[in-house]
Amino acid sequence: MTVFDEKRTELEQHEFMMGPERGRLAVALDLLTDSLILIGQHGVYCTSARNPQKPALDLQAVLSGMEGAKALIQSVMEELRQQRDAAREPRPAAGPASDSANV
């Protein structure tokens, strides 16, 4: 079963609200967030031998990579939103360049 089958309801809901691109990115963010939570919980029990206050080094690397991926997805979603908003803004009507040119 693919992620499109497993998350069909969420994909349909987010794609309807945000459009296909941003909707799929939103579901990807949700998946990353859920994974970050699970890794964080695992990190409580799998601590570094050098510093028991921190997760093991491999978990730190996974967390860092996932947080970076999440930030990249968020930046793409914001860029898509800005492009959509810019396309919706009314454009000024074409007319004379300025009235002062006729003086």
Order of alpha helices (4+ residues) and beta strands (2+ residues): alpha-alpha-alpha-alpha
